[in-house]
Amino acid sequence: MANAPAPHDHAGAHRRHTNPVLVFGILTIATILEVVVTLFHLPQNVIVPILLAIAFVKAGLVAAYYMHLRYEKWIYTAIFITPALFAVFLIFTLAVG
């Protein structure tokens, strides 16, 4: 009886969780990268997509690891990604048009 699993155990319980300090370090490096990119005084049509890409990566990391979306069902990730993809499409459409 000692080897019986607890009632609250399930198959996904043994996933490896990422250290939040590591994610914080990556977010810090991305923020520093954003500041450095702005210091190069690049044309606006170059700098805006770079900063938007970094912002989307940072938002994805926050949602995945601090909001624990990485460890949830896939449907929650789809709900998060759908508006993000729409935003990318909208930004691209406005930039081209």
C-alpha positions in Angstrom: 0.0 0.0 0.0 3.0 2.3 0.5 3.7 2.3 -3.3 0.1 3.3 -4.2 0.0 6.8 -5.9 -1.8 9.6 -4.0 -5.2 10.5 -5.4 -4.1 13.9 -6.6 -1.1 12.5 -8.6 -1.5 12.5 -12.4 0.7 11.8 -15.4 1.8 15.4 -15.9 3.0 15.8 -12.3 6.6 14.8 -13.1 7.3 17.6 -15.6 10.5 19.5 -15.0 9.9 23.1 -13.9 12.2 25.9 -15.1 14.0 28.0 -12.5 12.2 31.4 -12.4 15.5 33.1 -11.7 16.8 31.9 -15.1 13.7 33.3 -16.8 14.2 36.5 -15.0 17.8 36.6 -16.3 16.6 36.1 -19.8 14.0 38.8 -19.4 16.7 41.2 -18.0 19.0 40.5 -21.0 16.1 41.1 -23.4 15.4 44.4 -21.7 19.0 45.4 -21.9 19.0 44.4 -25.6 16.0 46.6 -26.2 17.8 49.6 -24.7 20.9 48.9 -26.7 18.9 48.6 -30.0 17.5 52.1 -29.3 20.9 53.5 -28.8 21.9 52.6 -32.4 19.5 55.3 -33.8 18.4 53.0 -36.6 15.6 54.1 -38.9 12.1 53.7 -37.5 11.0 51.1 -40.0 13.9 48.9 -38.8 13.8 49.5 -35.0 10.1 49.0 -34.5 9.9 45.4 -35.8 13.0 44.5 -33.7 11.5 46.0 -30.5 8.1 44.4 -31.2 9.8 41.0 -31.7 11.7 41.3 -28.4 8.4 42.4 -26.7 6.6 39.4 -28.0 9.3 37.1 -26.8 9.3 38.7 -23.4 5.5 38.5 -23.2 5.6 34.8 -24.2 8.2 34.0 -21.5 6.1 35.8 -18.8 3.0 34.0 -19.9 4.7 30.6 -20.2 6.7 30.6 -17.0 5.3 33.1 -14.5 1.7 32.6 -15.5 2.5 28.8 -15.7 0.9 28.5 -19.2 3.8 26.2 -20.1 2.5 23.5 -17.7 -1.2 23.8 -18.6 -3.3 22.1 -21.3 -2.6 23.1 -24.9 -5.9 24.9 -25.3 -4.8 27.6 -22.9 -1.7 28.2 -25.0 -3.9 28.3 -28.1 -6.1 30.9 -26.4 -3.0 33.0 -25.7 -1.4 32.6 -29.1 -4.4 33.4 -31.2 -4.7 37.1 -30.3 -0.9 37.4 -30.5 -0.9 36.0 -34.0 -3.7 38.4 -34.9 -1.7 41.3 -33.5 1.3 40.3 -35.6 -0.9 40.1 -38.7 -2.4 43.5 -37.9 1.0 45.1 -37.3 2.4 43.6 -40.5 -0.7 44.7 -42.5 -0.4 48.3 -41.2 3.4 48.4 -41.8 3.0 47.2 -45.4 -0.1 49.1 -46.4 
